[in-house]
Every structure is written in structure tokens, then in C-alpha cells.
């Protein structure tokens, strides 16, 4: 069981470039999430998908788009990267409301 | 709207002593869940403990216990017999309802002194 996997682990972008962060889980979970973590800010929810075919905005959705490609995969796209999007991005999934949320290892993104 | 507050940015504790990390929450839902996660310097998120809003007993997992005071809307984490490996960031989080989003507090950085 790989759990939640994220690619890439590290990425450097120039302002205005675009990229897609990939996330996949092999636990057959319905719900998947994207968070960003900035120093001193904790984890903030960007977008989530409660089930295949649905997506909803979280606390900080501006500048991002998501795609729930199938039950396993949930991608996060930055269309035009900005320095304010420099952060560590975590993908997570869970199944039952009383169950823990399983996190991926994170993607460290720097936008110059 | 749901909200999680951790008022202690940093805490120090002597090895082998107990420490309490504070967490208060705000929600209008009757059904919710409270979680604590640990994030060591390596960056991964490690699940520690869960408390459901209808659970009558405080949750315990090894050296971790959750002091749940529903009327005060607090869900403090108690770590007994602190170890050097407990030095990390600790996050409190809350999920509303059955499929609600999980929202995190700002975190508390715990340092265990030998």
C-alpha cells in the first residue's frame, strides 16, 4: 500500500508559468483534499472533493483549479504562478468521518 | 463557520514531564470530529488521536489523551512522559458533520528539553 502519493516533490517555477501537482491514493477513499502550508499559517484548505465528480472551494481557492480525474486521482493546477503561491502543498484523503485524514509527503513549490 | 484556535505558538517541556497543548473550536454543528496531528521537522503529517462530539469518554492513544470539554468547546492534547522525539509542530483540526472539510488551527511548536 503506497497510501497517498504526490508528484513532484520539489518544483521551482518562474512567475507566470503554469504547472499541475499530481495526487493519487490507493485506499479507495471517496474524499480528497488539497492544502497549502505557509510558515506560521498552519494548513489552509485550497479545494476538496467529497466524492468522485464533485469539487468544492476551501479557504484559499484563488489562483488554483482542481480536477478529480477518477476516484484515485485529484490534481491541482496553477495556471499562472505567483510568488505568493510559494508554499508546501499537501494532498490528503479519508473515507469515514471518524477516520484520520491520510496525507501525502508534500510538494515544496517555489515561485520566483 | 467553523474555526479552530491554538493560542500557544511555542511550548517548552522537560523530558519525562507531561504537557498540555490547548485547542478551542467554534462550530454550530452538533456532529463534529476533533483531530490532533504531529508534524516533525521532516514535514510529514502524523495522525495522533480523534474525538467525536458524541463520544462520552475522552480519547486516549498510548501517551496521548484528549481532554474534551464540550461546553467550553475545548479539545486539549495531553502528552504524558514527554520524550525528545515529541519535539514537533502539533495541529488541532476539526471536521463538521459526516463529510465536511477538515480545518486546521495555526499549530503549536513543542520543544522537549533533556
HADDOCK unambig.tbl for C-alpha pairs under 7 A between the chains (distance, minus, plus):
assign (segid A and resid 40 and name CA) (segid B and resid 106 and name CA) 6.64 0.50 0.50
assign (segid A and resid 41 and name CA) (segid B and resid 106 and name CA) 5.47 0.50 0.50
assign (segid A and resid 42 and name CA) (segid B and resid 104 and name CA) 6.70 0.50 0.50
assign (segid A and resid 42 and name CA) (segid B and resid 105 and name CA) 6.25 0.50 0.50
assign (segid A and resid 42 and name CA) (segid B and resid 106 and name CA) 4.35 0.50 0.50
assign (segid A and resid 42 and name CA) (segid B and resid 107 and name CA) 5.89 0.50 0.50
assign (segid A and resid 43 and name CA) (segid B and resid 104 and name CA) 5.92 0.50 0.50
assign (segid A and resid 44 and name CA) (segid B and resid 104 and name CA) 6.99 0.50 0.50
assign (segid A and resid 50 and name CA) (segid B and resid 99 and name CA) 6.70 0.50 0.50
assign (segid A and resid 97 and name CA) (segid B and resid 98 and name CA) 5.24 0.50 0.50
assign (segid A and resid 97 and name CA) (segid B and resid 99 and name CA) 6.10 0.50 0.50
assign (segid A and resid 98 and name CA) (segid B and resid 33 and name CA) 6.62 0.50 0.50
assign (segid A and resid 98 and name CA) (segid B and resid 52 and name CA) 6.97 0.50 0.50
assign (segid A and resid 100 and name CA) (segid B and resid 47 and name CA) 6.44 0.50 0.50
assign (segid A and resid 103 and name CA) (segid B and resid 45 and name CA) 6.26 0.50 0.50
assign (segid A and resid 105 and name CA) (segid B and resid 44 and name CA) 5.71 0.50 0.50
